[in-house]
Amino acid sequence: MKFSVSSSELLKQLQVAGSLTAGANPVLPILEDFLFEVENNKLTITASDLET
């Protein structure tokens, strides 16, 4: 699958999602990653700290 996105808009949204995992448990490195989902021309970026 290919998709296009503005790099500045992507960076802005990654910073928002990344703020959720700032200071996350360093024992679980998976918490430093993002999940990208594209459906119906919509990109959803998900991050978790396992608390909220």
N, CA, C and O atoms as a printed pandas DataFrame, in Angstrom:
     atom_number atom_name residue_name chain_id  residue_number  x_coord  y_coord  z_coord
0              1         N          MET        A               1    0.838   -1.169    0.000
1              2        CA          MET        A               1    0.000    0.000    0.000
2              3         C          MET        A               1    0.887    1.237    0.000
3              4         O          MET        A               1    1.880    1.293    0.725
4              5         N          LYS        A               2    0.538    2.210   -0.797
5              6        CA          LYS        A               2    1.256    3.475   -0.822
6              7         C          LYS        A               2    0.304    4.583   -0.393
7              8         O          LYS        A               2   -0.895    4.532   -0.666
8              9         N          PHE        A               3    0.860    5.585    0.283
9             10        CA          PHE        A               3    0.075    6.767    0.601
10            11         C          PHE        A               3    1.009    7.961    0.658
11            12         O          PHE        A               3    2.214    7.810    0.859
12            13         N          SER        A               4    0.454    9.132    0.482
13            14        CA          SER        A               4    1.233   10.373    0.525
14            15         C          SER        A               4    0.729   11.231    1.670
15            16         O          SER        A               4   -0.465   11.280    1.964
16            17         N          VAL        A               5    1.680   11.910    2.310
17            18        CA          VAL        A               5    1.317   12.785    3.425
18            19         C          VAL        A               5    2.347   13.905    3.490
19            20         O          VAL        A               5    3.517   13.702    3.166
20            21         N          SER        A               6    1.914   15.064    3.901
21            22        CA          SER        A               6    2.823   16.193    4.083
22            23         C          SER        A               6    3.784   15.872    5.222
23            24         O          SER        A               6    3.351   15.491    6.309
24            25         N          SER        A               7    5.084   16.023    4.980
25            26        CA          SER        A               7    6.063   15.695    6.026
26            27         C          SER        A               7    5.909   16.599    7.244
27            28         O          SER        A               7    6.095   16.142    8.372
28            29         N          SER        A               8    5.573   17.866    7.043
29            30        CA          SER        A               8    5.407   18.765    8.194
30            31         C          SER        A               8    4.168   18.396    9.004
31            32         O          SER        A               8    4.188   18.469   10.233
32            33         N          GLU        A               9    3.088   18.001    8.324
33            34        CA          GLU        A               9    1.874   17.587    9.038
34            35         C          GLU        A               9    2.107   16.263    9.761
35            36         O          GLU        A               9    1.639   16.079   10.884
36            37         N          LEU        A              10    2.826   15.344    9.125
37            38        CA          LEU        A              10    3.144   14.068    9.766
38            39         C          LEU        A              10    3.988   14.296   11.011
39            40         O          LEU        A              10    3.722   13.702   12.056
40            41         N          LEU        A              11    4.996   15.146   10.913
41            42        CA          LEU        A              11    5.845   15.444   12.061
42            43         C          LEU        A              11    5.029   16.026   13.208
43            44         O          LEU        A              11    5.216   15.644   14.363
44            45         N          LYS        A              12    4.132   16.942   12.894
45            46        CA          LYS        A              12    3.302   17.563   13.928
46            47         C          LYS        A              12    2.463   16.505   14.662
47            48         O          LYS        A              12    2.370   16.520   15.889
48            49         N          GLN        A              13    1.859   15.596   13.902
49            50        CA          GLN        A              13    1.012   14.571   14.509
50            51         C          GLN        A              13    1.834   13.531   15.272
51            52         O          GLN        A              13    1.382   13.025   16.299
52            53         N          LEU        A              14    3.030   13.208   14.786
53            54        CA          LEU        A              14    3.897   12.276   15.515
54            55         C          LEU        A              14    4.349   12.879   16.841
55            56         O          LEU        A              14    4.499   12.160   17.829
56            57         N          GLN        A              15    4.565   14.177   16.871
57            58        CA          GLN        A              15    4.941   14.837   18.119
58            59         C          GLN        A              15    3.801   14.768   19.130
59            60         O          GLN        A              15    4.037   14.578   20.323
60            61         N          VAL        A              16    2.572   14.922   18.657
61            62        CA          VAL        A              16    1.409   14.805   19.545
62            63         C          VAL        A              16    1.311   13.384   20.087
63            64         O          VAL        A              16    1.186   13.185   21.296
64            65         N          ALA        A              17    1.368   12.396   19.195
65            66        CA          ALA        A              17    1.268   11.000   19.625
66            67         C          ALA        A              17    2.450   10.614   20.504
67            68         O          ALA        A              17    2.279    9.874   21.473
68            69         N          GLY        A              18    3.645   11.103   20.185
69            70        CA          GLY        A              18    4.839   10.790   20.966
70            71         C          GLY        A              18    4.791   11.356   22.361
71            72         O          GLY        A              18    5.409   10.804   23.272
72            73         N          SER        A              19    4.068   12.451   22.552
73            74        CA          SER        A              19    3.965   13.026   23.893
74            75         C          SER        A              19    3.232   12.082   24.843
75            76         O          SER        A              19    3.392   12.178   26.059
76            77         N          LEU        A              20    2.433   11.177   24.297
77            78        CA          LEU        A              20    1.724   10.198   25.126
78            79         C          LEU        A              20    2.669    9.166   25.717
79            80         O          LEU        A              20    2.439    8.658   26.814
80            81         N          THR        A              21    3.730    8.859   24.986
81            82        CA          THR        A              21    4.645    7.815   25.433
82            83         C          THR        A              21    5.902    8.371   26.082
83            84         O          THR        A              21    6.777    7.603   26.483
84            85         N          ALA        A              22    6.010    9.687   26.193
85            86        CA          ALA        A              22    7.192   10.290   26.825
86            87         C          ALA        A              22    7.304    9.779   28.256
87            88         O          ALA        A              22    6.359    9.895   29.037
88            89         N          GLY        A              23    8.439    9.224   28.592
89            90        CA          GLY        A              23    8.644    8.689   29.934
90            91         C          GLY        A              23    7.995    7.338   30.145
91            92         O          GLY        A              23    7.854    6.885   31.282
92            93         N          ALA        A              24    7.596    6.687   29.058
93            94        CA          ALA        A              24    6.975    5.366   29.176
94            95         C          ALA        A              24    7.973    4.386   29.775
95            96         O          ALA        A              24    9.177    4.641   29.803
96            97         N          ASN        A              25    7.470    3.296   30.239
97            98        CA          ASN        A              25    8.268    2.263   30.880
98            99         C          ASN        A              25    9.401    1.808   29.955
99           100         O          ASN        A              25    9.125    1.204   28.918
100          101         N          PRO        A              26   10.674    2.081   30.299
101          102        CA          PRO        A              26   11.791    1.703   29.424
102          103         C          PRO        A              26   11.987    0.193   29.307
103          104         O          PRO        A              26   12.732   -0.267   28.443
104          105         N          VAL        A              27   11.325   -0.580   30.169
105          106        CA          VAL        A              27   11.433   -2.034   30.107
106          107         C          VAL        A              27   10.665   -2.570   28.898
107          108         O          VAL        A              27   10.941   -3.673   28.426
108          109         N          LEU        A              28    9.705   -1.793   28.398
109          110        CA          LEU        A              28    8.896   -2.212   27.259
110          111         C          LEU        A              28    9.175   -1.311   26.057
111          112         O          LEU        A              28    8.433   -0.358   25.821
112          113         N          PRO        A              29   10.230   -1.596   25.296
113          114        CA          PRO        A              29   10.592   -0.726   24.172
114          115         C          PRO        A              29    9.500   -0.603   23.115
115          116         O          PRO        A              29    9.511    0.345   22.329
116          117         N          ILE        A              30    8.559   -1.541   23.080
117          118        CA          ILE        A              30    7.471   -1.459   22.102
118          119         C          ILE        A              30    6.665   -0.185   22.289
119          120         O          ILE        A              30    6.007    0.271   21.354
120          121         N          LEU        A              31    6.705    0.397   23.483
121          122        CA          LEU        A              31    5.947    1.618   23.749
122          123         C          LEU        A              31    6.549    2.838   23.067
123          124         O          LEU        A              31    5.960    3.918   23.103
124          125         N          GLU        A              32    7.706    2.680   22.450
125          126        CA          GLU        A              32    8.331    3.785   21.736
126          127         C          GLU        A              32    7.923    3.808   20.265
127          128         O          GLU        A              32    8.433    4.630   19.503
128          129         N          ASP        A              33    7.027    2.936   19.855
129          130        CA          ASP        A              33    6.628    2.813   18.454
130          131         C          ASP        A              33    5.229    3.383   18.223
131          132         O          ASP        A              33    4.481    3.656   19.161
132          133         N          PHE        A              34    4.908    3.552   16.951
133          134        CA          PHE        A              34    3.606    4.049   16.531
134          135         C          PHE        A              34    2.938    3.012   15.649
135          136         O          PHE        A              34    3.610    2.242   14.963
136          137         N          LEU        A              35    1.620    2.995   15.671
137          138        CA          LEU        A              35    0.837    2.164   14.759
138          139         C          LEU        A              35    0.218    3.092   13.721
139          140         O          LEU        A              35   -0.489    4.036   14.071
140          141         N          PHE        A              36    0.487    2.821   12.438
141          142        CA          PHE        A              36   -0.086    3.593   11.344
142          143         C          PHE        A              36   -1.162    2.749   10.681
143          144         O          PHE        A              36   -0.905    1.607   10.299
144          145         N          GLU        A              37   -2.361    3.296   10.541
145          146        CA          GLU        A              37   -3.447    2.611    9.851
146          147         C          GLU        A              37   -4.031    3.557    8.805
147          148         O          GLU        A              37   -4.317    4.718    9.100
148          149         N          VAL        A              38   -4.206    3.057    7.588
149          150        CA          VAL        A              38   -4.821    3.841    6.528
150          151         C          VAL        A              38   -6.098    3.131    6.111
151          152         O          VAL        A              38   -6.082    1.956    5.744
152          153         N          GLU        A              39   -7.209    3.865    6.172
153          154        CA          GLU        A              39   -8.494    3.309    5.773
154          155         C          GLU        A              39   -9.362    4.440    5.239
155          156         O          GLU        A              39   -9.479    5.495    5.861
156          157         N          ASN        A              40   -9.958    4.211    4.100
157          158        CA          ASN        A              40  -10.827    5.214    3.469
158          159         C          ASN        A              40  -10.145    6.572    3.347
159          160         O          ASN        A              40  -10.730    7.603    3.676
160          161         N          ASN        A              41   -8.905    6.561    2.871
161          162        CA          ASN        A              41   -8.125    7.789    2.667
162          163         C          ASN        A              41   -7.875    8.569    3.950
163          164         O          ASN        A              41   -7.683    9.784    3.902
164          165         N          LYS        A              42   -7.876    7.899    5.086
165          166        CA          LYS        A              42   -7.628    8.544    6.376
166          167         C          LYS        A              42   -6.478    7.818    7.069
167          168         O          LYS        A              42   -6.506    6.596    7.210
168          169         N          LEU        A              43   -5.465    8.576    7.504
169          170        CA          LEU        A              43   -4.331    8.019    8.237
170          171         C          LEU        A              43   -4.574    8.208    9.724
171          172         O          LEU        A              43   -4.809    9.326   10.181
172          173         N          THR        A              44   -4.517    7.122   10.478
173          174        CA          THR        A              44   -4.651    7.167   11.928
174          175         C          THR        A              44   -3.328    6.731   12.535
175          176         O          THR        A              44   -2.787    5.685   12.177
176          177         N          ILE        A              45   -2.807    7.541   13.461
177          178        CA          ILE        A              45   -1.560    7.237   14.159
178          179         C          ILE        A              45   -1.907    6.977   15.613
179          180         O          ILE        A              45   -2.550    7.802   16.263
180          181         N          THR        A              46   -1.481    5.826   16.125
181          182        CA          THR        A              46   -1.804    5.438   17.490
182          183         C          THR        A              46   -0.525    5.179   18.276
183          184         O          THR        A              46    0.419    4.577   17.765
184          185         N          ALA        A              47   -0.507    5.640   19.524
185          186        CA          ALA        A              47    0.585    5.369   20.460
186          187         C          ALA        A              47   -0.054    5.090   21.811
187          188         O          ALA        A              47   -1.189    5.498   22.056
188          189         N          SER        A              48    0.656    4.405   22.681
189          190        CA          SER        A              48    0.089    4.069   23.985
190          191         C          SER        A              48    1.163    4.079   25.057
191          192         O          SER        A              48    2.330    3.782   24.799
192          193         N          ASP        A              49    0.742    4.428   26.266
193          194        CA          ASP        A              49    1.632    4.322   27.419
194          195         C          ASP        A              49    1.144    3.225   28.366
195          196         O          ASP        A              49    1.661    3.082   29.474
196          197         N          LEU        A              50    0.154    2.458   27.930
197          198        CA          LEU        A              50   -0.486    1.372   28.677
198          199         C          LEU        A              50   -1.223    1.851   29.921
199          200         O          LEU        A              50   -1.657    1.028   30.727
200          201         N          GLU        A              51   -1.373    3.155   30.097
201          202        CA          GLU        A              51   -2.079    3.670   31.264
202          203         C          GLU        A              51   -3.379    4.357   30.893
203          204         O          GLU        A              51   -4.325    4.355   31.682
204          205         N          THR        A              52   -3.443    4.943   29.714
205          206        CA          THR        A              52   -4.660    5.673   29.330
206          207         C          THR        A              52   -5.288    5.060   28.108
207          208         O          THR        A              52   -6.320    5.540   27.638
